[in-house]
Amino acid sequence: PPASLKKNLCQCQKANGQCCGSGCGTYNCNDPDNYLLPEYYDEDGKYKAFWVKDFEQKTGCTVYGLGIQNEPLFNEPYPSALLPAQQYGPALQAIKNEFNNAGVTHVKFYGPEHMGSYARNSGGDGDGSKYIQQLLWNPTYRPLLDIYAVHSYTDGIAYDLGSAPGWTALDTAVRKWNKELWMTETEFGGTYSWDLFFDLVKAQYAALKYGKVNAWLYWALNGGNGMFVSGGPTPRLYACMHFFRFIRPGYQQIECIENDPDIAAIAFKNGNDYSVVVLNMNSKSTKTVSFNNFTGKPGYFDMYRSQMRNATEFEKCAFAGRITGNVFELPPKSVVTLYYKASEPDVYWGVNPPTNLTASDITDNSFRIQWTAVQPWMLNGTSVGIAGYVIYLNGIKKTTSGPVTGTSYLFTGLQKNTTYTVEVYTRDALFNESVAARIQVTTTCSSNDCGPVISLDEDKKQSLVIFPNPAREYFSVAFDEGVMYDLIMTDMTGKEVLHCHARQEEKINISHLPRGMYIVRINSGHEVMTGKVMLE
């Protein structure tokens, strides 16, 4: 509210005589006067109604909903006010009356936007946090609040994953009064790790599955903890893609029962269209997922997949093909969205990988790769252009300044007589990335001290231990680190026979392979190790 309507005569918190931006920091200022005076509730209503009308006139957009106060129990360093539960109802009533007087009757009111748990909305943060009792249980104020809204934080800053019991309790409390439940703000800080990505996926899953939220909003698009930073995409974008892109207005959640504790799944339906999001919570093992022939099951699903290739290389909501059966593989700690839209049988939300990937100009310490340019794809009649190609060498990103726009790339500074794995992803103008096109290239050796072809230096080679060796049904790999590794197994001709993800001492099933000698290559993203295993 305007400063003139508040007790402290300041738009924000006030501390040590300083209005806004005080040195005590976010949420830490003790300012009991940072509230809207009750005698001015109606004036604040007039102010907000005028703002809505002015916004709609200037933008041509229609305001759907309005929250009268963000995070009402926190003293904020930006324009805000305290609005405890006992005062929320009277303030909302006065504001609603002024909206009606101004003819702004189409706007819905959501709130209170306190932290997202039942306990913290029913007195867990003191009497001022009894929003469920004061707004939902109170017959005077209950009709005024159209949507019950919360934020998914623990303290207004640190993100909250939520829990099945917590979201279920909140859902039960809100649906009793036939209200919608919205999660209207969260943001995920931290490094661009796979754990960050997967936490964001799990948070959306929990809110949708157990809170049955009608809306889930991410706070920041660009900058800081945004989906983009300085215009470049972050893992947050792709975590949200699995839900935002494929679960649209009009979709309804349908029952989806998981029979494996490591599998989390949620399903939605809109007419004959379906979206199913499936998570493998197991960080070590690939899971074989199967689903039943449910009523109305379409003849196929398009699969969009995210997985960790290694510590620095991710597959990000990439179109991974069309499945026509009831079974698919889900890598460790990964997520897929299965999508079917009856009216768009030939539309894929993604870009194709490069084709005809080959190597040339191979020397002792360099080689060049080239590929056929990927063509733009059509989205609702609009061409989506190709932004370029993202390139990895042995799991290390080489195009750190952005995608290359040409169709070739020169690697230099390599080791002689060494096999390298190159992966090339296409990126389009919407920041979609394809699955990888992959090729292995062995540098030459023009000297007389070549020895056998290696995939790394000999010191690192010695750190890889494979057991049992010889092996029959399975083998395990022991190495120094506990992170997930990319594992490629080739026969002695260099042909790839197995590609999976593994962690320390995880059992790798090789019962389907013929007897003989094989090369095992492990890539952690910053280190590559190889070893030999005999299958008998």
Sequence and secondary structure as in RCSB ss.txt:
>XXXX:A:sequence
PPASLKKNLCQCQKANGQCCGSGCGTYNCNDPDNYLLPEYYDEDGKYKAFWVKDFEQKTGCTVYGLGIQNEPLFN
EPYPSALLPAQQYGPALQAIKNEFNNAGVTHVKFYGPEHMGSYARNSGGDGDGSKYIQQLLWNPTYRPLLDIYAV
HSYTDGIAYDLGSAPGWTALDTAVRKWNKELWMTETEFGGTYSWDLFFDLVKAQYAALKYGKVNAWLYWALNGGN
GMFVSGGPTPRLYACMHFFRFIRPGYQQIECIENDPDIAAIAFKNGNDYSVVVLNMNSKSTKTVSFNNFTGKPGY
FDMYRSQMRNATEFEKCAFAGRITGNVFELPPKSVVTLYYKASEPDVYWGVNPPTNLTASDITDNSFRIQWTAVQ
PWMLNGTSVGIAGYVIYLNGIKKTTSGPVTGTSYLFTGLQKNTTYTVEVYTRDALFNESVAARIQVTTTCSSNDC
GPVISLDEDKKQSLVIFPNPAREYFSVAFDEGVMYDLIMTDMTGKEVLHCHARQEEKINISHLPRGMYIVRINSG
HEVMTGKVMLE
>XXXX:A:secstr
  GGGBTTSSSS EETTEESS TT TTT   TT BB GGGHHHHHHHHHHHHHHHHHHH     EEESSSSTTS 
 SSS  B  HHHHHHHHHHHHHHHHHTT  S EEEEEEEESSTGGGTTTT GGG HIIIIIS TTTGGG  EEEE
E BSSSSSB    HHHHHHHHHHHHTTT EEEEEE    S S HHHHHHHHHHHHHHHHTS  SEE  S SBSTT
SSEETTEE HHHHHHHHHHTTS TT EEE    SSTTEEEEEEEETTEEEEEEEE  SS  EEEE    TT  S 
EEEEEEEEEETTEEEEEEEEEEE SSEEEE TT EEEEEE TT TT  SS    EEEEEES  SS EEEEEE   
 EEETTEEE EEEEEEEETTEES TTS B SSEEEE S  TTBEEEEEEEEEETT  B   EEEEEE    SS  
 S BSS HHHHTT EEESSSBSSEEEEE S  S EEEEEEETTS EEEEEEE TT  EE TTS SEEEEEEEE S
S EEEEEEEE 
